[in-house]
Amino acid sequence: MSRPDVIGFARLALPGHAAIRAGDQVWTYRDLAFRARRLAWRLHARGIGGGDRVAILSQNHIAHFDLLIAAPMAQVIAVPLNIRLGPAELAAQVAQVTPKLLLVDAGSEAVAATLGLPTLRLADYERWLADVPAAAQPPAGDAPGLDGIHMILFTGGSTGAPKGACLPYRQTLGNADDSAEAWALRPGDVVIQATPCFHAAANVLSLPLLRVGGTVVLAPRFDPADYLRQAVAHRATILFMVPTMFAALADDPGFAGADLSSVRMALSGGAPCPQTLCDRYLRRGIRFRCGFGMTEAGVNCFLGGDPAVDNPQAVGLPMPRVRVDVRRGDGSRTDDGEVGELCLSGPQICAGYWGPHDAAAAFRDGWLHTGDLARRDAAGRITIRGRLKDLYISGGENIYPSEIEAAVLESPEIAEACVFGWPDARWGEVGIAFVVRHPGLPYDEAQLRAALRQRLAGYKIPAAFVVVPSLPRSAVGKVLKTEAREQYRAMLQDTGRFGNVA
């Protein structure tokens, strides 16, 4: 069996074409193939292979891509770790996957020292990689095959402790090929990779672009001014970020005058994107698509909704080889327009979780039960209605917080919103909204409520609005509602109405 070829070197006719840029450095496709062979040889020389895990704890770095491309040659499993985690959180993840080697950048060396792992500093990485015999070849041995595990990605942890999703090659390759087909990616496409490589962000667009011969401009971290500069300088054709990053970019003083005429599409993921934010890009002539994905599935599951014609929660038709169903609590299929749990199946579903996690609730009969609420229209297009666990019932009515959040965010004075159910003696539950104000704009709760009455049924309007300085978010931009509730519990109780609720 031949080894899975992560970026399709054999079929690319552009070996000298720029594959990855980072600052003043440029690596061609030929360079990437050469580096991957060297890394595979280096790992083999250290006795690492046969499904061993190799972890990386770093801001975005060429080593992330070296490891992903070299993994099938080296017969190792790549494990990107979240640089934002504290020592105890990282130790828990490391204990699960037991890496044989940790690659670490300068900013994470202190926390890496607490993990007790064999470590290679990325400051020494290029010299280490270069110190390989000229005739070195990747290690011989059985190929991992398409069902072999390519990487372990830890979930965002927004619904509990992070779990290590096992992504086989069939998933990463299928996602890359589906995405390339659905979005008509081509060798001339350029993307700025500023979303963190330690999560699924590299799978969203960078690996699909590398499959077709495009160019990835690698930024170590997201900085709005730098992102805008690089997008202009490198004539970026596709923008991919999470909504909070798109908002920061649009707020940058240089956004209005920047030459973004090369951009043919903007892709947003990780969280719902407010219509008001989409409109700011549409006014710049940038076609916007709001997507949906999961670490366990793809990561790209849908083609993306178009805010010019859809609501911001519409994610459109599924990717070519993704099967979609929307089911009731008893497992039966919903009617068109009815809300139920989104279920996904196909080759882009992961192989379960690494370690002692119970996967039975999520993976049943070949289907991934996502825990997300959705509805399907007659044409098969999907609209996300929020998380199943976030739904609350007030006076017998099902209420979907994401719908209310979208309506609240239509008010220009509101920058962020988080709505959830709270126990109530009369109604069972009522809605609570934590809102973050736009700096410099006046806020009047009575006016906000009046505006919402034009958009929502009365029973959907939250019982209380609490202005907070910020909302806690995961690494992919999702609001952490449980953390928000705990962080601002005292402020909520100070409203007077909810002081006796535990």
N, C-alpha and C positions, 0 to 999 in steps of 0.2 A: 504493500500500500504506500502510495506517495504521501509525503508530508503535506498537511494543510498549508496553503500558500496565502499568508495573511493579506498581502497587498498585490498579489498577482504579478510578481516580477516577470514570470515567464511569458506573459502575454502583453506586457507593456512594450510599446515601440519607442519609448521616450527615456532610455536609460540615463541620458545626460540632462534631462529636464529637472528643474528645481522641484524637489519634493517637500522639503521643510526648510524654512528660514527662521532664524532666531537672532535678532540683532544684526550684526554684520556677517554672520555665518550662514552659509548655504550648503545644504546637503542634497545631492541629486539622488535619483532612484538607484543608480549604481552604487553610490556611497552607502545608502541604507542597506542594500544587500551585503556589501562588504562588512559593514559594522555588525550586522546581525550574525554573520558567520564567525567573526572574531569574538563576539560576546558568547555565542554558543560554545566555542572552543574554550574560552576562559572559564566558564562555569563548569564544563566537563573536567578541566584540569584541577578544579577544586573539589571534585567528587560530587558535584551537584547534577542531578538528572533523575530520570525515572519517576517523574511526577512530583519531585520536590518543589516547594514553594520558594519563590524569590520575591521579596517585598521591596517597595520603593516608597520612601517618605520624603517628599520634595515638592516644591513648587513646580509648575510646568517646566519640563526639561527634556532634551532630546533623548535622555535615557529611558523615559517612559515609552517612547516609540521603539527604541532599540530592543527593549525587553519584550514588547508585544510581538514584534516581528521575529525575534530570535526564539521565542518560546517553543514553537514546533521543532526547530532544529535542535534546541538544547533539551527538549523533553522536560520542560519545567512549566510550572503554573505561575503566571504573573499575579502579584497581589499589590495593587496601589493602596496606600494607606492615607487617611485624611490628616493633613498637617494641622488642622484646627482642633483636633482632639487633645485632651489632656493626657498625662501619663497613665492614669488608671484606665481610661477608656482604651487607649492604644494597647496597654498590657493585656486587656481582656481579649482584644481581637487577635493579637499576636499569639496568645495562648491557644486560641482556636486553630490557627493555620500553621503554627510552628515553622516559620521560614528558616531555610538554611543560610540565607544571606539577606542583609538589608542594605539597600542603597540609600544614602541619606545626604541631603544638602546641608549647607552651613547653618541655615536657620533652624534646622530640626536636630542638630547634633546633640544638644543638651538633653532633650527628651529621649532621643535614641539611646543615649548612654544608660538610661534607666531600664531598658528592655532586655538586656542580657543576651543580645544576638550578635553573631558575627557580622561586622559592619564594614562597608566600603564607602568612604567619603566621596561624594561626587566631585569634590575639588581635585581628587586624584584619579577620577574615572577615565579621562581621555588618555592619560599616560598609561594606566593599567590596561586599557583596551588596545593601545598601540603596541604593547609589549607582547606580541604574538608572532610566532614563526610565520614567515611569508607563505609557506605551503600549508598552513593550518586549514583543516577542514572541520565542518561540524561533526559531532560524534556520531558513530554508526549505531544502529539499534532500531527496534521496532518503531514505526511511525505512530504518533498518537491517534491518528484517524479523526474523522469529523466529530465523533462523539467524545473525543478526548477533551479534557478541561483546559481551556485556553487561559482563563483568568478567574479570579475570585474577586467580586466587587461587593463591598459591604453596602447594604441598603441604607437609606438616609436616616433611619431611626425615628421618623416622624410618627410611627404607629407602634413604638416599642423599641426594645434593644436592637441595634443593627445586626442583621444576619448576613452571612457571607453567601451570596448567590453564586453558584457555580455555572459559569458561562462556557459551554462547549464551543468548539470551532464552528460547528454548523450554525450556531446562533450568531457569532460575530460576523462570519462570512455572509450568512443569509441576510442579516441586517444591513450590511454594507451594500450588497447587491440589490436588495429591495429598495433601499434609499436612493441609490444611484439611478435606478430605473424610474422610480416614482417622481423624483425631483429633477430628472433629466440632467444629472451631473455630467460634466465634461472636462477634458484636460485643461481647458483655459480657466476653470473656476479657481478662485482664491478665497480662503476663509482665514480669519484671525482666531486662533484657538486661545481664548482668554478664560474660558470656563475651566474649572480645575480637572486635570487629568486623573486625579485620584478617585473620581467617581465615573459615571457612565458617559461623561461629556465627550471624551475622545471618540466614543463609538457613534455619537450622534452624527457627526459630519466629517471629522478628520479621517477616520478609517475608510468611510465610503469614498472620500475624495482621493485618498491614496490608492484605492482600488482602480479608479478610472484615470489616474495620472494627473490629478490636480495638485495644487500647492497649498500647504498649511503654513501659515505664519504663526510661530509659537511665541506667545507672550507669557512671561513667568507668572504674572498675576493680572487681574483686571484693574486698570486705571483708565477712567473715561477719556481723559485728554490724550493719553498714549494710544489707546485703542483707536480713537478717531484719527490720529496722525498716521498710524499704520494702515488703517483702512483706506485712507486717501493715497498714501505713498505707494502701496502695493496694489491699488486698484481692486480692492476686495469686491467679489461678485455676490457673496452670500454672507449675511450677518447671522450668527447664532449666539444667543444669550438667554438668560432667564429674565423675567419681567423687571426685577429690581435693577439689573444691569442695563436693560434698555432704557429704563427711566433715568438712570444716572447719566447715560450717554446723551439723551435728549435734553437734559438739564445743563449739559456742559456749554459754556459760552461759545465754543467754536462750532456747535452742531448746526446752527442755522446757515452758516456760510460755507460749510465744508462741501467739497466736491464729491458727492456720493453717486455720481451718474453711472458709475460702473456697477452699482449694486442692483441685482435683478430680483433679489428675494431676501426677506428677513424671516428667520425662524425663531419662534419663542417656545420655550418648554420649561418644565419644572414646576410650574404653577399657572393658574389662570392669569391671562393678561387683560387688564382693564381696557375697555373700549376707548376711553379717553387717551390712553397711551398709544394704542394702535393708530388712532386718528392722527397723532403727531407725526408718525412715519408716513402714513398715507398722504398727508399734505406735502411731504417731501418727495412724493412720487415713488415711494418704496413699497412694493407689494409685501404684505405682511401675512404670515401663516402662523396660526397658533396650534401647536402640536400637543401630543400626549404620549408619554412613554413610561416604561418602568424598567428598573434594573433587571427584573426577572424576565422581561419580555421585550426582546429587541435590542436596543432600547426604543427604536422608532416603531410605533404601532400603527399610526395613522398618517395620511398625507398632509393633514393640517387644514383647519378651517380658515376661511378668508373673511376677516372682519368687515370688509367692504360690503359683504352681502349676508354674512352669518352673524350670530351673536358670539361674544368672545369665548364662550365655552364650547362652541362647535369645533370638533376636531376632524370632521369629514369622513371620508371612506378609509377602510383599512389598507395597509400596505399589501402589495400583491399576494404574498403567501401567508398572510395572517388571517386566521379564522376568528370571527367575532360572534358572540351571542350575548343577549341581555336576558337575565333570568330572574324569576321571582324567588322568594325565600324557599318555596317548596321544590325548586329546581326546574320548574316549567318555564317555557319560553314566553317572554312578554309579547303583547301585541305592539304594533307600531305606535309610537308616541307614549307608551307606558314606561315609567321609570322602574329599573331593576338593577341587579348587580352585573357589572361588565365582566364577561368571561372571555378568555383568549386561548387560542390553541394554534399549533403549527410548529415549524422547525425553529422559530425564533424564541421558543420558550426555554428557559434555563433548565439545568439538570437537577434542580433542588438546591438545598442549602448545605453548606459545609458544617460538619460538627453536629452537636446534639440538638439542633433545632427541629421541632415537629413541623413537617411540611404538609401533613395530611389535610389540614384545613384549607390550605391554599391550592394544592395540586390534587385534583380529583378526576379520575377517569379521563386523563389526557388533557384536562382543561385547567388553566390557571384562573382561580377565582380572585379577582383583583382587590375586592373590597371597595371598589369605586362604583358610584351610582351613575347610570347613563340611560339615555333613551335613544331609540333608533327610529328614523323616519322611513317612509315607504321606499325611498331610494337607497336605503342602507347606510345613510350618513349618521354619524354618532355625535351626540352632544353629551358632555360630562356634566353631571349634576352635583358632584361633590363626593365626599367619602361616606360610606355606609355608616360608619361609627359616628359621623358628625350629624347625621339626620336627627332632628328632635321633633317631638309631637306636642303641640300646644292646642288645648281644647279639641283634641281629636283630629287635628289637621297635621299631615306630614309637612315639615318645613325643611328646605334645603339651604343651608347657610351660604353656599357659593352663589346662589341666585341673589340673596340679599347683599352679599359683599359686592357683587358686580353693580347692583343698583346704587349702593352707597358711594362707590368709587366714581360714579358719573358726576358727583358733585365736585367741582374744581377745588374746593378747600380741603378735601380729604385726600391724603397721599396713600394711606394704607388702611385696611380694615380687616377685622377678624371677628366673625360672628359665631356664637355657639349657644347651645341650650343650657338653661340653668333651672334647677328645681323650683317649682312654684306651687303653693298650697291650693290655689284656685284653678290654674290652667294645666297643672301637671308639669309643664316646662314653659319657660318664656325665653325669648331671645335676648342675648347680651351682645353688644357691639363694642369692641375696643377699636378706637380710631386714632390714627396719627394725622395731625394737621399738616397741610402745606405751609411752610414758613412764609410769613408775610401776608397771608390771606386771612380775612376775618372769618371767624367760625361762630355760627349761631345755630344752636340745636333746634330751635323752633323752625327755622327756615329749612334745615336739613330734613326734619320730619315732614314738613309741608311738601318738599320736593319728592320724598319717598312715597307720599300718598298718591302722587300722580303716576307712580311706576309700579307700586305693589299693593296687594290687598292689605287691608288694615291689620289683619291678624299676623302678617309677616313682619311688620315693623317692630324692631327690637324694643323691649320694655325699657332698656337703659342704654345710653351711650356714654362711654368712659373714654376721655381723651388721655392717651398715654404717649410717652416720648418716642417709643419704638416698639417693634414687635420682634420677638426672637424668631430666627429663621434657620433652616438647615443649610447645608453647604450648597444645595441646589435651589435655594430660594423659597422653599416651602415654609409657610408660617407654622411654627410648632405650637399648636393651640393649647396643649396640656401645660407646656411651660409658660405660656402667656397667662393662663388662668391662675397658676400658682404665683407667678411674678407679680401680678396686679390684683391678687385677691383682696388685699387690704383696701386698695382704691375702690374696688367694687363694693365692698362692705361699707365704705364711707358714704356711698350714695344714700344710705339709710334703709332702703327697701329690702336689701338682701343681707343685712347684718347677721341674721339668725340662721343662715344657711351654712351648713358645714362644708 
